Amino acid sequence: MLINETKKKVWHGEVRLADTFLKRAVGLMFKPSIDYALVFLLPAETRMNASIHMFFMFRSIDVLFLDSSRRVVDFKLAKPWRVYAPAEAARYIIEGPVGIIRALHVEVGDEIRWVATRDEKRPIPSPLGIPKDLKFGQANGSIGLSQAKSGGEGLN
């Protein structure tokens, strides 16, 4: 969800974070359709850091550039195969489907907040079970595994 705190407008779409180098590098490239917003968390607040390219993009997107206070310093309808830089230094970039700017009534100076969708990664179950005769034990100040002896005892 994206919220324009200044105008009390809300966009109720999914929001994901680009909070690693790889996520920022890939961004929304190669996506056949874009149905979520991606918030780029940049390492520094500069114009150069906040410049974006639209290479390998299949459609236009809305882009908001925010400073470290989450205030809009620039916004654009970005078209494929072009390069964009904000008018002022930015610390965050929000990219998403066309319509976000209009839905939030965005103007320079507006404060934008986001609520990211939880990225719940579930563990993949192991196809192998743990043998029932393994025991945890402690010996010589370390913890280890041992196979239970016929008497059912592990490490002592």
Backbone hydrogen bonds, N-H to C=O, Kabsch-Sander energy under -0.5 kcal/mol:
donor,donor_aa,acceptor,acceptor_aa,energy
2,L,11,W,-2.3
3,I,113,R,-3.3
4,N,9,K,-3.2
5,E,3,I,-1.1
5,E,111,E,-2.2
6,T,111,E,-0.9
8,K,4,N,-1.6
9,K,4,N,-1.3
11,W,2,L,-2.9
12,H,10,V,-0.6
14,E,35,D,-0.6
16,R,37,A,-2.8
18,A,39,V,-3.3
19,D,17,L,-0.8
24,R,20,T,-2.4
25,A,21,F,-2.5
26,V,22,L,-2.2
27,G,23,K,-2.5
29,M,26,V,-2.2
30,F,56,F,-2.5
31,K,28,L,-1.4
35,D,33,S,-0.5
37,A,14,E,-2.8
38,L,95,E,-3.5
39,V,16,R,-2.9
40,F,38,L,-0.6
40,F,93,I,-3.5
41,L,18,A,-2.0
41,L,39,V,-0.6
42,L,40,F,-0.9
42,L,91,R,-2.0
46,T,44,A,-1.1
46,T,90,A,-1.2
50,A,46,T,-0.9
51,S,48,M,-1.4
52,I,84,Y,-3.0
54,M,82,R,-2.7
57,M,54,M,-1.3
61,I,78,A,-2.2
62,D,96,G,-2.3
63,V,76,K,-2.7
64,L,94,I,-2.5
65,F,74,D,-2.9
66,L,64,L,-0.5
66,L,92,Y,-2.9
67,D,71,R,-2.4
70,R,67,D,-2.3
72,V,110,D,-2.8
73,V,65,F,-3.0
74,D,65,F,-1.3
76,K,63,V,-2.5
78,A,61,I,-2.7
78,A,76,K,-0.8
81,W,54,M,-2.2
82,R,79,K,-0.6
84,Y,52,I,-2.9
90,A,46,T,-1.3
91,R,66,L,-3.0
92,Y,66,L,-2.2
93,I,40,F,-1.4
94,I,64,L,-2.7
95,E,38,L,-2.6
95,E,93,I,-0.5
96,G,62,D,-2.0
100,I,97,P,-1.5
103,A,99,G,-2.7
104,L,100,I,-2.3
105,H,101,I,-0.6
105,H,102,R,-0.7
106,V,101,I,-2.0
109,G,72,V,-2.5
110,D,107,E,-2.1
112,I,70,R,-2.8
112,I,110,D,-0.5
113,R,3,I,-2.8
115,V,1,M,-2.6
117,T,15,V,-3.4
120,E,118,R,-1.2
121,K,119,D,-0.9
122,R,120,E,-0.7
134,L,131,P,-1.4
135,K,146,S,-2.8
137,G,144,G,-2.2
139,A,142,S,-2.4
142,S,139,A,-1.7
144,G,137,G,-2.6
146,S,135,K,-2.0
148,A,133,D,-4.3
149,K,153,E,-1.9
152,G,149,K,-3.5
